[in-house]
Amino acid sequence: MQRSGPSSAVVDTLCTAGHIRKQHKIVDSKTREPLVCSTHRNLCSMFCESCSEAFCLSCLPHHGKHDYLAIEEKAKEVRVKVFEMMTKMEKTEKPARLQSEHISKKNATCQEEGEKLICLVEKEIEKAKNRIIKDLQENMDKLDNLSVRAKDNVIRIVDLQGDLRQLLGKSEGLAVQEFVKLKKKNESILKDSKELNYLDIENKRFSASEGPKGCFSDLTENFLSGLDLPKVVMKERQKVVPPEDQKCQTTGFSPG
């Protein structure tokens, strides 16, 4: 359906065809460059609503049954829509700017806070590392000392057994005399064995049932339970950021 045919102004533009074919620069009274048909090199004076494209009078047979109108009328419709869109964008611009400023401020606060908390976490981890290394070294030294004492105790037990066997082959007088010394040696060995057994029970990490991998399991557990980074971080975070700004929210903002 044709809403309107070519206007007299459109017909008058046919005289410009020669200039266009000669590749002259064509402008209107407002020095605006018009749209030229790429097929016929004529001014596009009509607009087809069915095809959503501008066309020249030579293209009219291809759009005969379509809904078309003069390009000037379509331009008026476009200008009305452009003004409507500009009005909406102007109303949207202010809230968008406020939202952008709000998010930027939040981002700056969170970036600053994050850097400080990263430094804090690194310091806490370094402290924890030094602490656990110190504890591990102390326990390793204790275990090494206990191992040396245990081996020495075995040697003393073996020596005592040899001395007791020799005592049985000696005369009554020598046997009675040397037995007093061996008795004291025996009491010392039993005392050390009891003490070593106590240390073994007192320090579960030295228990043979735990095996090599379990030597420091309790120490590691105590270390991890003491390294409560979330509490440390939150405590420090309260110093860095005011309570009302402790959540970096970038969504759900409604400029008011």
C-alpha positions in Angstrom: 0.0 0.0 0.0 1.4 3.4 -1.0 0.9 6.1 1.6 2.1 8.8 -0.8 3.7 9.2 -4.2 6.7 11.2 -5.2 6.5 14.9 -4.3 7.2 17.7 -6.7 10.4 18.3 -4.9 11.4 14.7 -5.6 10.6 15.1 -9.3 12.7 18.3 -9.4 15.7 16.3 -8.1 15.8 14.2 -11.3 17.8 17.0 -12.9 20.6 16.2 -10.5 21.1 12.7 -12.0 23.5 14.1 -14.6 25.7 15.6 -11.9 25.7 12.4 -9.9 26.7 10.4 -12.9 29.6 12.8 -13.5 30.5 12.0 -9.8 29.9 15.6 -8.8 29.5 16.3 -5.1 25.8 17.0 -4.5 24.5 18.7 -1.3 21.2 20.2 -0.3 20.5 23.8 0.8 21.9 22.8 4.3 25.1 21.4 2.7 24.0 17.9 3.7 25.1 15.1 1.4 22.1 13.1 0.1 21.7 9.3 -0.2 22.5 8.0 -3.7 21.2 4.7 -5.1 24.2 2.4 -5.6 22.4 0.7 -8.6 21.1 3.6 -10.7 23.2 6.5 -9.3 20.0 8.5 -8.6 19.0 10.3 -5.4 17.1 8.0 -3.0 13.8 9.8 -2.8 11.5 7.0 -1.4 11.6 4.6 1.6 10.1 1.1 1.5 8.6 0.1 4.9 8.3 -3.5 3.8 12.1 -3.8 2.9 13.3 -1.2 5.4 15.5 0.5 2.8 15.6 3.7 0.8 15.4 3.6 -3.0 15.3 5.8 -6.1 12.5 6.3 -8.6 14.1 3.8 -11.0 13.8 1.1 -8.3 10.1 1.8 -7.9 8.9 -1.2 -10.1 10.6 -3.5 -7.5 8.6 -2.0 -4.7 5.3 -1.4 -6.5 3.2 -3.5 -4.1 5.1 -2.6 -1.0 4.2 0.0 1.6 6.5 3.0 0.8 6.5 6.7 1.3 8.6 9.8 0.4 11.9 10.0 2.1 11.1 13.4 3.6 8.1 11.9 5.4 10.2 9.0 6.7 12.9 11.5 7.8 10.2 13.3 9.9 9.2 10.1 11.6 12.9 9.3 12.3 13.5 12.7 13.8 10.6 12.3 16.2 11.9 8.9 17.4 15.4 10.4 17.7 14.2 13.1 20.0 12.2 10.6 22.0 15.4 8.4 22.4 17.5 11.5 23.3 15.0 12.4 26.0 15.1 8.9 27.5 18.9 8.9 27.4 19.1 12.3 29.1 16.9 10.9 31.9 19.1 7.8 32.1 22.4 9.6 32.1 22.2 11.1 35.6 21.4 7.8 37.4 24.0 6.0 35.3 26.7 8.6 36.3 25.7 8.3 40.0 25.9 4.5 39.7 29.3 4.7 38.0 30.6 7.0 40.7 29.2 4.8 43.5 30.8 1.6 42.0 34.1 3.4 41.4 34.2 4.6 45.0 33.4 1.1 46.3 36.0 -0.4 44.0 38.7 2.0 45.2 37.8 1.2 48.8 37.8 -2.6 48.2 41.1 -2.4 46.3 42.8 -0.5 49.1 41.3 -2.8 51.7 42.3 -5.9 49.7 45.9 -4.8 49.4 46.2 -4.3 53.2 44.5 -7.6 54.0 46.8 -9.4 51.6 49.8 -7.9 53.4 48.2 -8.9 56.7 47.7 -12.5 55.6 51.2 -12.8 54.3 52.6 -11.5 57.7 50.4 -14.0 59.6 51.5 -16.9 57.4 55.1 -15.9 57.9 54.7 -15.7 61.7 53.0 -19.1 61.6 55.7 -20.6 59.4 58.5 -19.4 61.8 56.5 -20.7 64.8 55.9 -24.1 63.4 59.5 -24.4 62.2 60.7 -23.6 65.7 58.4 -26.1 67.3 59.3 -28.8 64.8 63.0 -28.2 65.4 62.5 -28.4 69.2 60.6 -31.6 68.9 63.1 -33.1 66.5 65.9 -32.3 69.0 63.9 -34.0 71.8 63.3 -37.0 69.7 67.0 -37.2 68.7 68.0 -37.0 72.3 65.5 -39.6 73.4 66.8 -41.9 70.6 70.4 -41.6 71.8 69.4 -42.2 75.4 67.4 -45.3 74.4 70.3 -46.8 72.5 72.7 -46.1 75.4 70.3 -47.7 77.8 70.3 -50.9 75.6 74.1 -51.0 75.7 74.1 -50.7 79.5 71.6 -53.5 79.8 73.7 -55.8 77.6 76.8 -54.9 79.6 75.0 -55.6 82.9 73.9 -59.0 81.6 77.5 -59.8 80.8 78.7 -58.7 84.2 76.1 -60.8 85.9 77.1 -63.9 84.0 80.7 -63.3 85.0 79.7 -62.8 88.6 78.2 -66.3 88.7 81.7 -67.8 87.9 83.5 -66.0 90.7 84.2 -67.0 94.2 81.7 -66.3 97.0 83.6 -63.4 98.4 84.1 -61.6 95.1 80.6 -62.3 94.0 79.2 -60.7 97.2 81.5 -57.8 96.9 80.9 -57.0 93.2 77.2 -57.7 93.5 76.7 -54.4 95.5 78.2 -52.4 92.5 76.1 -54.3 90.0 73.0 -53.8 92.1 73.4 -50.1 91.9 74.1 -50.3 88.2 70.9 -52.3 87.8 68.8 -49.8 89.8 70.2 -46.9 87.6 69.3 -48.8 84.4 65.8 -49.5 85.7 65.3 -45.9 86.6 66.4 -44.7 83.2 64.2 -47.3 81.5 61.2 -46.1 83.5 62.0 -42.4 82.6 62.4 -43.2 78.9 59.1 -45.1 79.0 57.4 -42.1 80.7 58.8 -39.7 78.1 57.6 -42.0 75.3 54.1 -42.0 76.7 54.1 -38.3 77.6 55.1 -37.3 74.0 52.7 -39.3 71.8 54.6 -38.3 68.7 57.4 -40.6 69.8 55.1 -43.6 69.9 56.1 -46.4 67.5 52.4 -47.0 66.7 52.1 -43.6 65.0 54.9 -44.4 62.5 57.2 -41.8 60.8 54.3 -39.9 59.2 52.5 -39.3 62.5 55.4 -37.9 64.4 54.2 -34.4 64.3 50.5 -34.9 63.6 49.4 -33.3 66.9 51.8 -30.4 66.4 50.4 -29.7 62.9 46.9 -29.9 64.3 47.7 -27.4 67.0 49.3 -25.1 64.5 46.3 -25.2 62.1 43.9 -24.6 64.9 45.9 -21.6 66.1 46.1 -20.1 62.6 42.7 -18.6 62.5 43.1 -16.3 59.6 39.4 -15.4 59.1 39.2 -13.9 62.6 42.5 -12.1 62.2 41.5 -10.7 58.8 38.0 -9.6 60.0 39.6 -7.9 63.1 42.0 -6.0 60.9 39.3 -5.3 58.3 37.3 -3.4 60.9 40.3 -1.1 61.5 40.7 -0.5 57.7 37.1 0.1 56.6 34.2 1.8 58.4 31.4 -0.6 59.3 29.0 0.9 56.7 31.5 0.3 54.0 32.6 -3.2 54.9 30.7 -4.8 52.0 31.9 -4.2 48.4 28.6 -4.3 46.6 28.6 -3.6 42.8 25.0 -4.7 42.2 21.5 -3.7 43.2 22.3 0.0 43.4 19.4 2.4 43.0 20.6 6.0 42.8 18.3 8.0 44.8 
